[in-house]
Amino acid sequence: MSCDQKSCAACHSGAEKKSREELISCKLSRIRNKVLVMSGKGGVGKSSIASYLSMGLAQKGFQVGLLDIDLHGPSIPRMFGLRGSLEITADREIIPYAYKPNLKIVSIESLTEETDSAIIWRGPLKHGVIKQFLADCKWDDLDFLIIDSPPGTGDEAQTIAKMVPDARALIVTTPQEVALADVRKSIDFCRKVDLRILGLVENMSGLFCPHCNHFIPIFLSGGGRRTSDKMNIEYLGALPFDPEVVERGDRGTPVFEENGNRPFTKALGEFTETVLQKLGEQPRG
């Protein structure tokens, strides 16, 4: 049941009188869909998927929050070209970065003084920081909260599975068998902790030649669909490798609206539509 912001004490300055769990429950009740983007191994483009899915949903008119909980290797701020620290209100709420009017972003990197400093934290401290993100960020009413987690099934994924019981896992893979083997472990993790699986998306499924548009399966292809069939989970689509997506991500200027005819952008649109269908959401203007 959603809270009534006008009467709920946890939504106001007296929030410290409430338990963290009550405050988190209050905040999460104002977010319709929570999607945890995870992968079995690093290097599969998980953060790119989280970023572009968030932009795709925002482009369709949804209110979207993007939360980066990859505490040791946050990449979301650099992909979006975000600079500076996040602001804190008088009530000690964290103000997300407003990338667009309907796309808010929060990352641990935006709360640290030195972006190149290593974060050396053990499990309990990670758990506490993620709890703070959920309790203290001023997300307000959202249609989607996309959560970018680190690779594997460690503390961060376990914390979300416990604290956001209605979250859905979006699993990212590439076609290689070494990635697919780790994906199967991620699927097993979700089932053991009762984290519902939204589906699997195959990233870097191949390359469209920029000269002749011929498709080149650089990492083979079809592994994602075969794995989803074998593991009995939904297959949400495949996104091709696009060198410009990598280059623009490094520059902090994501490819999106101005490149609507690119194979990557078209595939992203189809993937976003499939996610909306699986979640029972209708596209908006």
C-alpha positions as CSV (number, residue, x, y, z in Angstrom):
1,M,0.0,0.0,0.0
2,S,1.4,3.4,-1.0
3,C,2.0,6.0,1.7
4,D,0.1,9.2,1.9
5,Q,3.0,11.8,1.6
6,K,1.0,14.5,3.4
7,S,0.3,12.3,6.5
8,C,3.3,9.9,6.5
9,A,5.8,11.1,9.1
10,A,8.5,9.1,7.4
11,C,8.3,11.5,4.4
12,H,9.0,14.6,6.5
13,S,11.7,16.0,8.7
14,G,10.8,13.7,11.5
15,A,11.9,10.7,9.5
16,E,14.8,9.9,11.9
17,K,12.1,8.9,14.5
18,K,11.1,6.1,12.2
19,S,13.2,3.0,11.7
20,R,15.3,2.7,8.6
21,E,13.1,-0.2,7.5
22,E,9.9,1.9,7.8
23,L,11.4,4.7,5.9
24,I,12.6,2.4,3.1
25,S,9.2,0.8,2.9
26,C,7.7,4.3,2.6
27,K,10.1,5.4,-0.1
28,L,9.8,2.2,-2.1
29,S,5.9,2.3,-2.0
30,R,6.1,5.3,-4.3
31,I,8.1,3.4,-7.0
32,R,6.0,1.1,-9.1
33,N,8.7,-1.0,-10.8
34,K,12.1,-1.9,-9.4
35,V,14.6,-3.6,-11.8
36,L,17.9,-4.9,-10.6
37,V,20.4,-5.1,-13.5
38,M,22.9,-7.8,-12.8
39,S,25.4,-10.1,-14.6
40,G,27.4,-13.2,-13.8
41,K,30.7,-11.6,-14.8
42,G,32.2,-8.2,-15.6
43,G,32.8,-6.7,-19.0
44,V,29.4,-7.7,-20.5
45,G,28.1,-4.1,-20.7
46,K,25.8,-4.3,-17.7
47,S,26.1,-0.6,-16.8
48,S,25.4,0.3,-20.5
49,I,22.2,-1.7,-20.5
50,A,21.1,-0.1,-17.2
51,S,21.9,3.4,-18.6
52,Y,20.2,2.9,-22.0
53,L,17.2,1.2,-20.6
54,S,16.7,4.1,-18.2
55,M,17.0,6.6,-21.1
56,G,14.7,4.5,-23.2
57,L,12.0,4.5,-20.5
58,A,12.4,8.2,-19.9
59,Q,12.1,8.9,-23.6
60,K,8.8,7.1,-23.5
61,G,7.5,9.5,-20.8
62,F,8.1,7.5,-17.7
63,Q,9.5,8.9,-14.4
64,V,12.8,7.0,-14.0
65,G,15.4,6.7,-11.3
66,L,18.9,5.2,-12.0
67,L,20.7,4.0,-8.9
68,D,24.3,2.9,-9.2
69,I,25.2,0.5,-6.4
70,D,28.5,-0.8,-8.0
71,L,30.4,0.6,-5.0
72,H,33.8,-0.5,-6.1
73,G,33.6,0.4,-9.8
74,P,30.9,3.0,-10.4
75,S,30.7,4.0,-14.1
76,I,27.3,5.6,-14.4
77,P,28.4,9.2,-13.7
78,R,31.1,9.0,-16.3
79,M,28.8,7.5,-18.9
80,F,26.4,10.5,-18.4
81,G,29.1,13.1,-18.0
82,L,28.0,14.0,-14.5
83,R,30.3,16.2,-12.4
84,G,30.3,17.4,-8.8
85,S,28.8,16.1,-5.6
86,L,25.1,15.5,-4.9
87,E,23.3,18.1,-2.8
88,I,21.8,17.3,0.6
89,T,18.6,19.0,1.8
90,A,18.1,20.5,5.3
91,D,16.2,17.3,6.1
92,R,19.3,15.2,5.2
93,E,17.8,13.8,2.0
94,I,20.1,13.2,-1.0
95,I,19.0,15.1,-4.1
96,P,19.5,12.9,-7.2
97,Y,21.2,14.4,-10.2
98,A,18.5,15.5,-12.7
99,Y,19.9,14.3,-16.1
100,K,16.5,15.0,-17.6
101,P,13.2,16.2,-16.1
102,N,12.1,12.6,-15.8
103,L,15.4,10.9,-15.3
104,K,17.2,11.0,-11.9
105,I,20.6,9.5,-11.2
106,V,22.4,8.6,-7.9
107,S,25.8,7.0,-7.6
108,I,28.4,6.5,-4.8
109,E,30.9,8.3,-7.0
110,S,28.8,11.5,-6.7
111,L,29.2,11.3,-2.9
112,T,33.0,10.9,-2.8
113,E,35.6,13.7,-3.0
114,E,38.1,11.9,-5.1
115,T,36.6,9.9,-8.0
116,D,39.7,7.9,-8.5
117,S,40.1,6.8,-4.9
118,A,39.5,3.1,-4.2
119,I,36.6,2.2,-1.9
120,I,37.7,-0.5,0.4
121,W,34.6,-1.7,2.3
122,R,33.4,-5.0,3.7
123,G,29.9,-6.4,3.6
124,P,28.2,-4.6,6.6
125,L,29.4,-1.2,5.4
126,K,28.2,-1.9,1.8
127,H,24.8,-3.0,3.2
128,G,24.6,0.2,5.2
129,V,25.4,2.5,2.2
130,I,22.8,0.8,0.0
131,K,20.2,1.1,2.9
132,Q,21.1,4.8,3.0
133,F,20.5,5.1,-0.8
134,L,17.1,3.5,-0.4
135,A,16.1,5.5,2.7
136,D,17.6,8.9,2.1
137,C,17.4,9.6,-1.6
138,K,14.6,11.9,-2.6
139,W,13.2,9.8,-5.4
140,D,9.6,10.9,-4.9
141,D,7.1,9.2,-7.3
142,L,8.7,7.0,-9.9
143,D,7.5,4.6,-12.5
144,F,10.8,2.8,-12.6
145,L,13.9,2.5,-10.4
146,I,16.7,0.9,-12.4
147,I,19.5,-0.5,-10.1
148,D,22.9,-1.1,-11.6
149,S,24.7,-3.7,-9.4
150,P,28.3,-5.0,-9.6
151,P,29.0,-8.3,-11.3
152,G,28.3,-11.5,-9.5
153,T,26.1,-12.4,-6.6
154,G,27.8,-10.7,-3.7
155,D,26.7,-8.4,-0.9
156,E,25.1,-5.7,-3.1
157,A,22.8,-8.1,-5.0
158,Q,21.9,-9.9,-1.7
159,T,21.0,-6.6,0.0
160,I,18.6,-5.6,-2.8
161,A,17.0,-9.0,-2.8
162,K,16.4,-8.7,0.9
163,M,15.4,-5.0,1.1
164,V,13.5,-4.7,-2.2
165,P,11.3,-7.8,-2.2
166,D,9.3,-6.8,-5.2
167,A,12.4,-6.2,-7.4
168,R,12.8,-8.0,-10.7
169,A,16.2,-9.2,-11.9
170,L,17.3,-8.2,-15.5
171,I,20.3,-10.5,-16.3
172,V,22.8,-9.3,-18.9
173,T,25.1,-11.6,-20.8
174,T,27.3,-11.8,-24.0
175,P,27.2,-14.8,-26.3
176,Q,30.4,-16.4,-25.1
177,E,30.1,-19.6,-23.1
178,V,32.4,-18.2,-20.4
179,A,29.8,-15.5,-19.8
180,L,26.8,-17.8,-20.1
181,A,28.3,-20.2,-17.5
182,D,28.3,-17.3,-15.0
183,V,24.8,-16.2,-16.0
184,R,23.5,-19.6,-15.1
185,K,24.9,-19.1,-11.6
186,S,23.1,-15.7,-11.4
187,I,19.9,-17.4,-12.4
188,D,20.4,-20.0,-9.7
189,F,21.1,-17.2,-7.2
190,C,17.9,-15.4,-8.0
191,R,15.9,-18.6,-7.5
192,K,17.6,-19.4,-4.1
193,V,16.9,-15.9,-2.7
194,D,13.4,-15.6,-4.2
195,L,14.3,-12.7,-6.5
196,R,11.9,-12.8,-9.4
197,I,13.6,-12.8,-12.8
198,L,12.4,-10.3,-15.4
199,G,14.4,-12.0,-18.2
200,L,17.8,-12.1,-20.0
201,V,19.2,-9.8,-22.6
202,E,22.2,-10.6,-24.8
203,N,24.6,-7.7,-25.2
204,M,27.3,-7.3,-27.9
205,S,25.5,-10.0,-30.0
206,G,27.5,-8.9,-33.1
207,L,28.6,-6.0,-35.1
208,F,26.9,-4.3,-38.1
209,C,29.6,-3.2,-40.5
210,P,29.5,0.7,-40.7
211,H,30.2,0.5,-44.5
212,C,28.0,-2.3,-45.9
213,N,25.7,-2.9,-42.8
214,H,26.6,-6.6,-43.0
215,F,26.1,-8.4,-39.6
216,I,29.3,-9.9,-38.2
217,P,28.8,-12.3,-35.2
218,I,32.1,-11.4,-33.4
219,F,31.3,-13.4,-30.3
220,L,29.1,-16.0,-32.1
221,S,25.4,-15.5,-31.5
222,G,22.3,-17.0,-30.1
223,G,23.8,-18.0,-26.8
224,G,21.5,-15.8,-24.8
225,R,18.4,-17.3,-26.3
226,R,19.6,-20.9,-25.9
227,T,20.4,-20.2,-22.2
228,S,17.1,-18.6,-21.5
229,D,15.3,-21.5,-23.1
230,K,17.4,-24.0,-21.1
231,M,17.0,-22.2,-17.8
232,N,13.3,-21.5,-18.5
233,I,13.4,-17.7,-18.2
234,E,12.2,-14.9,-20.6
235,Y,14.4,-13.9,-23.5
236,L,14.2,-10.1,-23.8
237,G,16.3,-9.5,-27.0
238,A,19.8,-8.8,-28.2
239,L,21.7,-5.6,-28.6
240,P,24.6,-5.4,-31.2
241,F,28.0,-4.0,-30.4
242,D,28.4,-0.4,-31.6
243,P,31.8,1.3,-31.4
244,E,30.2,4.7,-31.1
245,V,28.2,3.7,-28.0
246,V,31.6,2.8,-26.4
247,E,33.3,6.0,-27.5
248,R,30.4,8.2,-26.5
249,G,30.1,6.5,-23.2
250,D,33.8,7.3,-22.5
251,R,33.1,11.0,-23.4
252,G,30.0,11.1,-21.2
253,T,27.6,11.9,-24.1
254,P,25.4,8.8,-24.5
255,V,24.1,7.8,-28.0
256,F,20.4,8.1,-28.1
257,E,17.8,10.4,-29.7
258,E,20.1,11.9,-32.3
259,N,21.0,8.4,-33.6
260,G,17.6,6.8,-34.1
261,N,18.5,4.9,-37.2
262,R,21.5,3.1,-35.8
263,P,21.1,-0.7,-35.4
264,F,21.9,-0.4,-31.7
265,T,19.2,2.3,-31.2
266,K,16.6,0.3,-33.0
267,A,17.4,-2.9,-31.0
268,L,17.3,-0.8,-27.8
269,G,13.8,0.4,-28.7
270,E,12.6,-3.1,-29.2
271,F,14.2,-4.3,-26.0
272,T,12.6,-1.4,-24.1
273,E,9.2,-2.3,-25.5
274,T,9.7,-5.9,-24.5
275,V,10.5,-4.9,-20.9
276,L,7.4,-2.7,-20.8
277,Q,5.3,-5.6,-22.0
278,K,6.7,-8.1,-19.4
279,L,6.0,-5.6,-16.7
280,G,2.5,-4.8,-18.0
281,E,3.2,-1.1,-18.6
282,Q,1.7,0.8,-21.5
283,P,4.0,3.2,-23.5
284,R,3.3,6.9,-22.9
285,G,3.5,9.9,-25.2
